[in-house]
């Protein structure tokens, strides 16, 4: 169960940073354990046979010495194998795992704890300030009351005395309120500036996410250069993704499953534990390639050796594949012709990538895409993108002679596999756009304003980010916050919301500023409707 404290939220994305080297270290340990158990079992068996057959003759002594030399050589070979299994400098292992844990503790946890402690100290100072100002205002009011009592000897009437006391009290409260307001305004300004530079000196999270994204998209040279320039080679899995790229290149370009089958052999135990069908998929694809070349004898021999062991669990797929011995690549039977389709190599590659990443504890999407999706989801609201396919616009608002500048993809496309590249979605959306998009015509009698205006300072309302944000779910807010679409300020008791006759609501400060510069006339940005400032109504939030 994850910790309830908010400072651990970013650590949810950091699991691969620790899990991947841990999995490599665990697999190395298991491999070494199997080697030791296998070799020592053989050595123990040989030594037991020597003791059992020992007679004491000269010939027997020579035979015993020869067998002892064999056992000794076997033990030395085991030592060499164990040395090879030890992680080399710079490879994922105990040292890398220790360094990554140190990075998490120093660059991610320590600043979070420091910020929490600073917030607590700031909260205590604010309470002390409020308490001090309250006591000070009470003392000033009391002093004023005492002074008024002295002056009351010379002033006729109790009404004048009470008015003087009320004035002094009001003056003391106004002074305390002004000082408290100034304090919190200064604190708000300093907090805003600190938020722009809240990245810890040793925090390389963004650099790591960018390198991870580059590695997943096959840009190995760029990723290596960036990692070396930022000194984060030990915090990214370059060698692991290099192996992935090498095997994927063999699958797609060479149409060879040799490298992938070799990897399956090294990880057969883990694949069996996960009940993965990757090896069967690779064997089937190699069988199909033999049938494509019409090497019938070779295909039959290959099936007997490599596909027959899977008959108990994959009989329907095996029967379909064996039928290719009778049907060639140009067959008219669609079910079998589909098996010869070259696009099967892409499916094999996708299955291999998914299995590869799953074994090493890596997510299917890049960390950059995951963090960006989480951030956009926390900011996206129904008012951000009304043209989103999740909230389609009504057809009556779409003129018959126009078409959208950016076509909306069908709803079926939204349920597909997640996009692994940040730029892929933008590229696909731009490629779907028509080369000669028609701009909607505007009636000269209508105001030349858009029907929807983007909220100021809202990232999901920006043109490019809106395309990405429409693919993520909307944020769930327990308590709503009203933001003025004109100024971007929060509407509250100090900046009251005001409604036009048509129901559109904006902040009083923005509308007051607009009325000052427009002869006490305000204009609704959404509809273009104009009215006098006096016709606006105050809106009360309940």
C-alpha positions as CSV (number, residue, x, y, z in Angstrom):
1,X,0.0,0.0,0.0
2,X,1.6,3.3,-1.0
3,X,2.2,5.9,1.7
4,X,-0.6,8.4,2.3
5,X,1.8,11.4,2.5
6,X,1.8,13.5,-0.7
7,X,5.6,13.9,-0.9
8,X,5.8,10.3,-2.1
9,X,3.6,10.8,-5.1
10,X,6.5,11.4,-7.6
11,X,8.1,8.1,-6.4
12,X,5.3,6.1,-8.1
13,X,7.0,6.8,-11.4
14,X,10.4,5.9,-10.1
15,X,9.8,2.2,-9.6
16,X,11.7,1.1,-12.8
17,X,14.7,3.1,-11.6
18,X,15.2,0.6,-8.7
19,X,13.4,-2.5,-10.0
20,X,15.3,-2.9,-13.3
21,X,18.8,-3.3,-11.7
22,X,17.2,-5.4,-9.0
23,X,15.8,-7.8,-11.5
24,X,19.1,-8.0,-13.3
25,X,20.9,-8.6,-10.1
26,X,18.4,-11.3,-9.0
27,X,18.7,-13.1,-12.4
28,X,22.5,-13.0,-12.2
29,X,22.3,-14.5,-8.7
30,X,19.9,-17.2,-9.8
31,X,22.0,-18.1,-12.7
32,X,25.1,-18.3,-10.5
33,X,23.2,-20.5,-8.0
34,X,22.1,-22.9,-10.8
35,X,25.7,-23.2,-12.1
36,X,27.0,-23.9,-8.6
37,X,24.4,-26.5,-7.8
38,X,24.9,-28.2,-11.2
39,X,28.7,-28.3,-11.1
40,X,29.0,-29.3,-7.4
41,X,26.5,-32.1,-7.9
42,X,28.7,-33.5,-10.7
43,X,31.9,-33.1,-8.5
44,X,30.3,-34.8,-5.5
45,X,29.1,-37.7,-7.6
46,X,32.6,-38.2,-9.1
47,X,34.2,-38.0,-5.6
48,X,31.7,-40.5,-4.2
49,X,32.5,-42.9,-7.1
50,X,36.2,-42.6,-6.4
51,X,35.9,-43.4,-2.8
52,X,33.7,-46.3,-3.5
53,X,36.1,-47.8,-6.2
54,X,39.3,-47.0,-4.4
55,X,41.5,-50.3,-4.0
56,X,44.9,-48.9,-3.2
57,X,46.9,-50.4,-6.2
58,X,49.3,-48.3,-8.3
59,X,47.1,-48.4,-11.3
60,X,44.2,-47.4,-9.3
61,X,46.2,-44.4,-7.8
62,X,47.0,-43.1,-11.3
63,X,43.3,-43.4,-12.3
64,X,42.3,-41.6,-9.1
65,X,44.8,-38.8,-9.6
66,X,43.5,-38.4,-13.2
67,X,39.9,-38.2,-12.0
68,X,40.9,-35.7,-9.2
69,X,42.5,-33.5,-11.9
70,X,39.3,-33.7,-13.8
71,X,37.3,-32.6,-10.8
72,X,39.8,-29.9,-10.0
73,X,39.6,-28.6,-13.6
74,X,35.8,-28.6,-13.4
75,X,35.9,-26.5,-10.2
76,X,38.3,-24.1,-11.8
77,X,35.9,-23.8,-14.8
78,X,33.1,-23.1,-12.3
79,X,35.1,-20.3,-10.8
80,X,35.6,-18.7,-14.2
81,X,31.9,-18.9,-14.9
82,X,31.1,-17.3,-11.6
83,X,33.6,-14.5,-12.3
84,X,31.9,-13.9,-15.7
85,X,28.5,-13.6,-13.9
86,X,29.8,-10.9,-11.7
87,X,28.6,-7.4,-12.9
88,X,31.3,-5.5,-14.7
89,X,32.1,-1.8,-13.8
90,X,29.2,0.4,-15.1
91,X,26.9,-2.6,-15.6
92,X,23.6,-2.8,-13.7
93,X,24.4,-4.5,-10.4
94,X,24.8,-4.0,-6.7
95,X,26.9,-0.8,-7.2
96,X,24.4,0.7,-9.7
97,X,21.4,-0.3,-7.4
98,X,23.2,1.4,-4.5
99,X,23.9,4.5,-6.5
100,X,20.2,4.8,-7.7
101,X,18.9,4.4,-4.1
102,X,21.3,7.1,-3.0
103,X,20.0,9.3,-5.9
104,X,16.4,8.8,-4.8
105,X,17.2,9.5,-1.2
106,X,19.3,12.6,-1.9
107,X,17.6,14.2,-5.0
108,X,14.0,13.2,-4.5
109,X,13.2,12.5,-0.8
110,X,15.5,15.0,0.9
111,X,14.1,18.1,-0.9
112,X,10.5,16.8,-0.3
113,X,11.1,16.5,3.4
114,X,12.8,19.9,3.5
115,X,9.8,21.5,1.8
116,X,7.4,19.9,4.2
117,X,9.5,21.1,7.2
118,X,9.7,24.6,5.6
119,X,5.9,24.7,5.2
120,X,5.4,23.7,8.8
121,X,7.8,26.4,10.0
122,X,6.0,29.0,7.7
123,X,2.6,27.9,9.0
124,X,3.9,28.4,12.6
125,X,5.2,31.8,11.8
126,X,1.9,32.8,10.2
127,X,0.0,31.7,13.3
128,X,2.4,33.6,15.5
129,X,2.0,36.7,13.3
130,X,-1.8,36.5,13.4
131,X,-1.8,36.1,17.1
132,X,0.6,39.0,17.6
133,X,-1.3,41.3,15.4
134,X,-4.5,40.5,17.2
135,X,-3.0,41.2,20.6
136,X,-1.5,44.4,19.2
137,X,-4.8,45.6,17.8
138,X,-6.6,44.8,21.1
139,X,-3.9,46.8,23.1
140,X,-4.2,49.8,20.8
141,X,-8.0,49.7,21.1
142,X,-7.7,49.4,24.9
143,X,-5.2,52.3,25.0
144,X,-7.6,54.3,22.9
145,X,-10.5,53.4,25.1
146,X,-8.5,54.5,28.2
147,X,-7.5,57.8,26.5
148,X,-11.1,58.4,25.6
149,X,-12.1,57.9,29.2
150,X,-9.6,60.6,30.3
151,X,-10.9,62.9,27.6
152,X,-14.5,62.2,28.5
153,X,-14.2,64.5,31.5
154,X,-14.0,67.4,29.1
155,X,-16.5,66.2,26.4
156,X,-20.2,66.5,27.0
157,X,-22.4,63.5,26.0
158,X,-21.7,59.7,26.0
159,X,-22.3,59.5,22.2
160,X,-19.2,61.3,21.3
161,X,-17.1,59.1,23.7
162,X,-18.5,55.9,22.1
163,X,-17.8,57.2,18.5
164,X,-14.2,58.0,19.4
165,X,-13.7,54.5,20.9
166,X,-15.2,52.9,17.8
167,X,-12.9,55.0,15.5
168,X,-9.8,54.0,17.4
169,X,-10.8,50.3,17.3
170,X,-11.5,50.4,13.6
171,X,-8.2,52.2,13.0
172,X,-6.3,49.5,15.0
173,X,-8.0,46.6,13.1
174,X,-7.4,48.3,9.7
175,X,-3.7,48.6,10.5
176,X,-3.4,45.0,11.6
177,X,-5.3,43.8,8.5
178,X,-3.1,45.8,6.2
179,X,0.1,44.4,7.8
180,X,-1.2,40.9,7.6
181,X,-2.3,41.3,3.9
182,X,1.2,42.8,3.0
183,X,2.9,39.8,4.7
184,X,0.9,37.2,2.8
185,X,1.3,39.0,-0.5
186,X,5.0,39.0,0.0
187,X,4.9,35.3,0.9
188,X,2.8,34.5,-2.1
189,X,5.2,36.3,-4.4
190,X,8.2,34.6,-3.0
191,X,6.5,31.2,-3.2
192,X,5.6,31.8,-6.8
193,X,9.2,32.6,-7.7
194,X,10.5,29.7,-5.6
195,X,8.1,27.3,-7.5
196,X,9.8,28.2,-10.7
197,X,13.2,27.1,-9.3
198,X,12.1,24.3,-7.0
199,X,14.3,21.7,-8.8
200,X,16.9,20.3,-6.4
201,X,20.5,20.7,-7.5
202,X,21.0,16.9,-7.8
203,X,17.6,16.2,-9.4
204,X,18.0,14.9,-12.9
205,X,14.5,13.6,-13.3
206,X,13.6,15.5,-16.5
207,X,16.9,14.5,-18.1
208,X,16.3,10.9,-17.2
209,X,12.8,11.0,-18.6
210,X,14.1,12.5,-21.9
211,X,16.8,9.9,-22.2
212,X,14.3,7.1,-21.5
213,X,12.1,8.5,-24.2
214,X,14.9,8.7,-26.7
215,X,16.0,5.1,-26.0
216,X,12.5,3.8,-26.5
217,X,12.2,5.5,-29.9
218,X,15.5,4.1,-31.1
219,X,17.6,7.3,-30.9
220,X,20.5,5.6,-29.2
221,X,23.3,8.0,-30.2
222,X,21.3,11.1,-29.0
223,X,20.4,9.3,-25.8
224,X,24.0,8.3,-25.1
225,X,25.2,11.9,-25.8
226,X,22.7,13.5,-23.5
227,X,23.3,10.9,-20.7
228,X,27.0,11.5,-20.9
229,X,26.7,15.3,-20.9
230,X,24.4,15.2,-17.8
231,X,26.4,12.5,-16.0
232,X,23.5,10.2,-15.6
233,X,24.8,7.0,-17.3
234,X,24.2,5.0,-14.1
235,X,20.6,6.2,-13.8
236,X,19.4,5.1,-17.3
237,X,19.4,1.6,-18.8
238,X,21.3,2.3,-22.1
239,X,22.7,-1.3,-22.4
240,X,19.3,-2.8,-21.8
241,X,17.6,-0.8,-24.5
242,X,20.6,-1.4,-26.9
243,X,19.9,-5.1,-26.6
244,X,16.2,-4.5,-27.3
245,X,17.0,-2.4,-30.4
246,X,19.4,-5.0,-31.6
247,X,16.8,-7.8,-31.4
248,X,14.0,-5.7,-32.8
249,X,16.2,-4.7,-35.8
250,X,16.9,-8.4,-36.5
251,X,13.1,-9.1,-36.4
252,X,12.0,-6.2,-38.6
253,X,14.9,-5.7,-41.1
254,X,16.5,-9.2,-41.3
255,X,13.3,-11.2,-40.6
256,X,15.4,-13.3,-38.3
257,X,14.3,-14.8,-35.0
258,X,17.7,-16.2,-34.0
259,X,18.5,-13.3,-31.7
260,X,15.1,-13.3,-30.1
261,X,15.2,-17.1,-29.5
262,X,18.6,-16.8,-27.9
263,X,17.2,-14.2,-25.5
264,X,14.3,-16.6,-24.8
265,X,16.7,-19.3,-24.0
266,X,18.5,-17.1,-21.4
267,X,15.2,-16.2,-19.8
268,X,13.3,-19.5,-20.2
269,X,12.6,-19.8,-16.5
270,X,11.1,-16.4,-16.2
271,X,9.0,-16.8,-19.3
272,X,7.7,-20.1,-18.1
273,X,6.8,-18.6,-14.7
274,X,4.9,-15.8,-16.5
275,X,3.2,-18.3,-18.9
276,X,4.5,-16.3,-21.8
277,X,3.8,-17.5,-25.4
278,X,6.7,-15.5,-26.9
279,X,8.8,-18.5,-27.8
280,X,5.9,-20.3,-29.5
281,X,5.2,-17.1,-31.5
282,X,8.8,-17.0,-32.6
283,X,8.9,-20.7,-33.5
284,X,5.7,-20.4,-35.5
285,X,7.0,-17.4,-37.4
286,X,10.2,-19.3,-38.3
287,X,8.0,-22.2,-39.5
288,X,6.0,-19.9,-41.7
289,X,9.2,-18.5,-43.3
290,X,10.2,-22.1,-44.2
291,X,6.7,-22.7,-45.7
292,X,7.1,-19.4,-47.6
293,X,10.3,-20.7,-49.2
294,X,8.4,-24.0,-49.9
295,X,11.0,-26.0,-48.0
296,X,8.5,-28.6,-47.0
297,X,10.9,-31.2,-45.7
298,X,12.7,-28.6,-43.6
299,X,9.4,-27.3,-42.3
300,X,8.2,-30.7,-41.3
301,X,11.5,-31.5,-39.5
302,X,11.4,-28.1,-37.8
303,X,7.8,-28.6,-36.6
304,X,8.5,-32.1,-35.2
305,X,11.5,-30.7,-33.2
306,X,10.3,-27.3,-32.1
307,X,6.5,-27.0,-32.4
308,X,5.4,-30.5,-31.3
309,X,6.2,-29.8,-27.6
310,X,3.6,-27.0,-27.7
311,X,0.8,-29.2,-29.0
312,X,-0.8,-29.7,-25.6
313,X,-1.4,-26.0,-25.0
314,X,-1.6,-24.5,-28.5
315,X,-3.2,-27.1,-30.7
316,X,-5.6,-24.8,-32.7
317,X,-2.7,-22.4,-33.6
318,X,-0.5,-25.4,-34.5
319,X,-3.1,-26.9,-36.8
320,X,-3.5,-23.6,-38.6
321,X,0.2,-23.3,-39.1
322,X,0.6,-26.9,-40.3
323,X,-2.0,-26.3,-43.0
324,X,0.5,-23.9,-44.7
325,X,2.4,-27.0,-45.8
326,X,-0.4,-27.4,-48.4
327,X,-1.2,-23.7,-49.1
328,X,1.4,-21.4,-50.6
329,X,1.9,-17.7,-50.2
330,X,-0.5,-16.9,-53.1
331,X,-3.4,-19.0,-51.8
332,X,-6.8,-17.6,-52.2
333,X,-7.9,-18.8,-48.7
334,X,-7.8,-15.6,-46.7
335,X,-7.3,-17.3,-43.3
336,X,-4.0,-18.9,-44.5
337,X,-2.9,-16.0,-46.7
338,X,-3.1,-13.8,-43.6
339,X,-0.4,-15.9,-41.9
340,X,2.0,-15.1,-44.8
341,X,1.3,-11.3,-44.4
342,X,4.5,-9.3,-43.8
343,X,2.7,-7.4,-41.1
344,X,3.0,-10.4,-38.8
345,X,6.6,-9.4,-38.2
346,X,5.3,-6.1,-36.6
347,X,3.1,-8.1,-34.3
348,X,6.0,-10.4,-33.4
349,X,8.1,-7.4,-32.6
350,X,5.3,-5.8,-30.4
351,X,4.9,-9.0,-28.5
352,X,8.6,-9.3,-27.9
353,X,8.9,-5.7,-26.8
354,X,6.0,-6.1,-24.3
355,X,7.6,-9.3,-22.9
356,X,11.1,-7.8,-22.7
357,X,9.9,-4.7,-20.9
358,X,7.7,-6.7,-18.5
359,X,10.5,-9.0,-17.5
360,X,12.8,-6.1,-16.5
361,X,10.0,-4.2,-14.7
362,X,9.8,-1.4,-17.3
363,X,6.5,0.3,-18.2
364,X,5.2,-0.1,-21.8
365,X,5.1,3.7,-22.2
366,X,8.0,6.1,-21.6
367,X,8.2,7.8,-18.3
368,X,8.0,11.2,-20.1
369,X,4.7,10.2,-21.6
370,X,3.4,8.8,-18.3
371,X,4.3,12.0,-16.3
372,X,2.9,14.2,-19.1
373,X,-0.4,12.3,-19.1
374,X,-0.7,12.6,-15.4
375,X,0.0,16.3,-15.4
376,X,-2.4,17.0,-18.3
377,X,-5.1,14.8,-16.6
378,X,-4.8,16.8,-13.4
379,X,-5.3,20.1,-15.3
380,X,-7.9,19.1,-17.9
381,X,-11.5,20.3,-17.2
382,X,-14.7,20.2,-19.3
383,X,-14.1,23.8,-20.2
384,X,-10.6,23.2,-21.6
385,X,-11.4,21.4,-24.9
386,X,-15.1,21.4,-25.9
387,X,-14.2,20.0,-29.3
388,X,-12.7,16.9,-27.8
389,X,-14.1,13.6,-29.1
390,X,-15.0,12.8,-25.5
391,X,-17.3,15.8,-25.5
392,X,-18.5,16.2,-29.2
393,X,-20.0,19.5,-30.2
394,X,-23.6,19.6,-31.3
395,X,-24.2,19.2,-35.0
396,X,-26.5,22.2,-35.2
397,X,-23.5,24.5,-34.4
398,X,-21.5,23.2,-37.4
399,X,-22.3,25.0,-40.6
400,X,-22.9,22.7,-43.6
401,X,-20.4,24.5,-45.8
402,X,-17.5,24.3,-43.4
403,X,-15.2,21.6,-42.0
404,X,-12.9,21.7,-39.0
405,X,-9.4,22.7,-39.4
406,X,-8.2,19.7,-37.3
407,X,-10.3,16.6,-38.0
408,X,-11.5,14.7,-34.9
409,X,-10.4,11.1,-34.9
410,X,-13.1,8.4,-34.6
411,X,-13.9,7.2,-31.1
412,X,-12.6,3.8,-31.9
413,X,-9.1,5.2,-32.2
414,X,-9.2,6.4,-28.6
415,X,-9.4,2.8,-27.3
416,X,-6.2,1.6,-29.0
417,X,-2.7,1.1,-27.6
418,X,-1.2,4.0,-25.8
419,X,1.1,6.3,-27.7
420,X,4.7,5.7,-26.8
421,X,6.0,8.9,-28.4
422,X,5.1,12.4,-27.2
423,X,5.3,13.8,-30.7
424,X,3.4,10.9,-32.4
425,X,0.0,12.2,-31.5
426,X,0.7,15.7,-32.9
427,X,2.1,14.3,-36.1
428,X,-0.9,12.0,-36.6
429,X,-3.3,14.8,-36.0
430,X,-1.5,17.1,-38.4
431,X,-1.4,14.4,-41.0
432,X,-5.1,13.8,-40.7
433,X,-5.8,17.4,-41.4
434,X,-6.9,18.2,-44.9
435,X,-4.3,20.0,-47.1
436,X,-6.9,22.7,-48.0
437,X,-9.0,23.1,-44.9
438,X,-11.8,25.5,-45.3
439,X,-11.9,28.3,-42.7
440,X,-15.5,28.9,-41.4
441,X,-17.1,32.0,-42.9
442,X,-18.1,34.7,-40.4
443,X,-21.2,36.8,-40.9
444,X,-20.4,40.5,-41.1
445,X,-23.4,41.3,-38.8
446,X,-22.1,39.0,-36.1
447,X,-19.2,39.9,-33.8
448,X,-15.8,38.6,-35.0
449,X,-15.0,36.7,-31.8
450,X,-14.6,32.9,-31.3
451,X,-17.3,30.9,-29.7
452,X,-14.8,29.5,-27.2
453,X,-12.0,31.3,-25.6
454,X,-9.1,29.6,-24.0
455,X,-8.5,30.1,-20.3
456,X,-5.5,32.3,-19.7
457,X,-2.4,30.4,-18.3
458,X,-4.1,27.0,-18.8
459,X,-1.6,24.5,-20.4
460,X,-4.4,22.3,-21.7
461,X,-6.0,25.2,-23.6
462,X,-2.8,25.8,-25.7
463,X,-3.0,24.8,-29.3
464,X,-0.5,21.9,-29.2
465,X,-1.2,20.7,-25.7
466,X,-4.9,20.6,-26.4
467,X,-4.3,17.8,-29.0
468,X,-2.5,15.8,-26.3
469,X,-4.8,16.6,-23.5
470,X,-7.9,15.3,-25.3
471,X,-6.6,11.8,-25.0
472,X,-6.4,11.8,-21.2
473,X,-9.3,11.7,-18.7
474,X,-10.5,14.8,-17.0
475,X,-9.4,15.7,-13.5
476,X,-11.7,15.0,-10.5
477,X,-12.0,18.0,-8.2
478,X,-13.8,17.6,-4.9
479,X,-13.9,21.4,-4.5
480,X,-14.4,23.5,-7.6
481,X,-12.3,26.6,-8.3
482,X,-13.8,29.3,-10.5
483,X,-11.2,30.9,-12.8
484,X,-11.9,34.0,-14.9
485,X,-11.5,33.3,-18.6
486,X,-10.4,36.9,-19.2
487,X,-7.7,37.5,-16.6
488,X,-7.0,33.9,-15.4
489,X,-7.5,35.0,-11.7
490,X,-9.4,32.9,-9.2
491,X,-12.9,34.3,-8.4
492,X,-13.6,34.5,-4.7
493,X,-15.0,36.9,-2.1
494,X,-12.2,39.4,-3.0
495,X,-12.8,39.0,-6.8
496,X,-16.5,38.4,-7.0
497,X,-17.9,36.6,-10.1
498,X,-20.4,38.7,-12.1
499,X,-22.8,37.4,-14.7
500,X,-23.9,38.9,-18.1
501,X,-27.6,38.8,-19.0
502,X,-26.8,35.8,-21.2
503,X,-25.4,33.8,-18.1
504,X,-21.6,34.1,-18.9
505,X,-19.6,34.7,-15.7
506,X,-16.3,36.6,-15.3
507,X,-14.5,38.2,-12.5
508,X,-15.4,41.6,-11.2
509,X,-11.8,43.0,-11.6
510,X,-11.6,42.1,-15.2
511,X,-15.0,43.5,-16.0
512,X,-14.3,46.7,-14.0
513,X,-11.1,47.2,-16.0
514,X,-13.0,46.6,-19.2
515,X,-15.7,49.1,-18.3
516,X,-13.1,51.7,-17.4
517,X,-11.6,51.6,-20.8
518,X,-14.9,51.3,-22.7
519,X,-17.1,54.1,-21.4
520,X,-18.8,51.8,-18.8
521,X,-19.7,49.2,-21.4
522,X,-18.6,45.6,-21.2
523,X,-18.5,42.9,-23.9
524,X,-18.8,39.1,-23.4
525,X,-15.8,37.5,-25.1
526,X,-17.7,34.3,-25.9
527,X,-20.8,35.7,-27.6
528,X,-19.8,39.3,-28.3
529,X,-22.9,40.6,-26.4
530,X,-22.4,44.1,-25.0
531,X,-24.2,45.8,-22.1
532,X,-23.8,48.5,-19.5
533,X,-21.8,47.6,-16.4
534,X,-24.8,48.3,-14.2
535,X,-26.7,45.4,-15.8
536,X,-24.3,42.8,-14.6
537,X,-25.4,40.7,-11.6
538,X,-23.3,39.4,-8.8
539,X,-23.0,35.7,-8.5
540,X,-22.8,34.1,-5.0
541,X,-21.0,30.7,-4.6
542,X,-22.9,28.5,-2.2
